[in-house]
């Protein structure tokens, strides 16, 4: 997850401290991304500082402990520009837990089990899509949050289309996977 680049983008507008960055990130991205763990954020800030992409300074406060304020360096600005001008390939490739469930269900040779796996996933995705659409209808949503919700809804819609493909291929998958098992049983007998 390119949190370090998001932090650099937030620092582009000026210096900030950790909790300010956390709030700005969550306000900019919205609830779909999830909360940003403050401990993780400080690890990212330490790494960015170590790499020379941000610099930190302590600001004294009257009542509270000193606050550490971070600012982007010219090297950080160059890194942000390079990141923004490059494509974003899938970081996890096409590894998918559901795909592994389809494989496991198909290998069982049990059509009912395989259909149940697909039905369970479809129910989950339809509920997720309803939730996303409800969030998108909120007229007070920030434009960036609406875009993230639209992207999430499109991903869910694509996953639903993939389920249609799975249902089409499921009879062949189940029978194809059952054949080697039947051969093994005959060989063992």
N, C-alpha and C positions, 0 to 999 in steps of 0.2 A: 504494500500500500504506500503510495507516494506522499505520506504525511509530511515528510521533510520539505517537499516542494510546495505543498499547501501552506506550510508555515512561512516559507520564504515569500509566497504571494501575499500573505497577510502582513508581513513586515515591509512590503514594498511601499505601503502608505505611510510608514513611520515606525519608530521604536514602540515596543509593547512589552509588557510583562506576561508571565505564563498564564495567569487566570484571565487576563484580557484576551490573549490569543485563543484560549479555549472557548470563551464566550463568542468571539468573532467567528471562529470556525463553525461552531454549532449554529449560530444565527445564519451564516452564509449557506450552509449545506442543508440544514433542516433535520427533521427527525428520522428520515429514512436511512441515513448513514449510521446513525447511532451516536451515543455520547463519546466524546474524546476523553480518554483516561488521562488525568493530569500527570500521573507518574510517567506514562508513556511519552507525553508531550515534553516533559523535562528531560527525558532520555534523548529525545530527538533534538532538543535545543542544545544539550551537551555535545552531541555528535556534530551538529552544525557548527558549533563553536570550535570544537577540536579540528574540524576540517577547514576552518577559516572562512566559512560562509556567513556567519553572524559573529558579532562581538557583543559582549555583555558589559554592563556597568552597574554598580550598586548605587541606589538612590535612597538616601536616608529618609525615614518617616518619623514623625513625632512620637507616636504611641506604639506602632507596630515595628517588627524587625525590618531591617533594610530590605528594599525591594530590588530584585535583579531585573533590569530592563535590557532587552535584546534589540539589536539593530542589524539590518542586512549590510554586508560588506560588498564592495564591488565584485569580488569573486562570487558571492551569493547571487548578485544580480545576473552575472554571466551564466551561472548554473541554472537559474530560473528561466532565463531566455532560451538556453539550450534545451531544457526540458519541454518548454512550451512549444518549441519549433520541431519537436520530434514526434513520430507517431506513437500510439499507445497500444502495443500488442497485448493480448491476453497474458497475464502474468502466470496463471496457473494452467495454461494450455487449455485443453478440452477435457480435463479430468472432472468427473462429475459423479457424485454419490448416487444419484438416481440411475445413471447409466449402469453402474455396478449392480444396483438392485435388479435392473432388467436382466442383466447377464445371469445373476444368481437365480432369478425366477425362471428364466428360460432353461437353464441347466437342470432345474429340478424336474423338467418334463411335465409339470403340473400346470395345465392351462388356466385352471381356476385361480391358483396362486399368482400366476403372471398377470391375469386380469385384475386381481385385487391390488397388486402393486401399482398398476396403472391407475385404477380408480382412486386409490388413496392419494396418489400424487395429483391427480386432476382436481379432487376436492380441495386439497391444500392450495393449489395454484389459483383456483377460482376465488377462494376466500381472500387470498393475497391480492388478487386483482381488484376485488370489491373494496378492500381496504385502501388500496392506492388511489382508486377513483374517488373515494370519499375524501381523502386528504387533498386531492387535486381540486376538488370543487370549492374548497375554502377560498373565498375572494380575498382574504387578507394574506395569503401566502406570498412570500417573496418570489420574484421571477426565477431566481436561481434554484430555489426549492421546487418550484413547479417543473422546471426542466429536469431535475433529478427524479422527481416522481414520474414524469412522462417516460424517461429512460427506463426506470424500473418497471413500469407497466408494459413497455414494449418487450423487455426481456421476458416477463411473465407470459405475454402473448406468444412469443417465440417458443417458450417452453411448452405451452399448450399445443402449439402446432406440432412440436416434436412428439408429444404424446399421441397425436393422430397417426404419425408415422410409425410409432411403436405398435399401436393397435393394429395397423395394417400388416406389419411384419410379424406380429406375435405368433400366429399359428405356425408359420414357417420356422421361426426361431425355436419354439418349443419342440416341434417335431424333429428338427435338425439336431437339437441338443439331446433329445431322447434316444436317437439312433445309436450314437457311440455307447451310451449306457447299456442299451439292449445288447450290443455286440459284446461288451465286457461281461455281462451276465451269462451269455451263451458260452463265452470262452472259459469262464470259471466253472461251468457245469460239466 
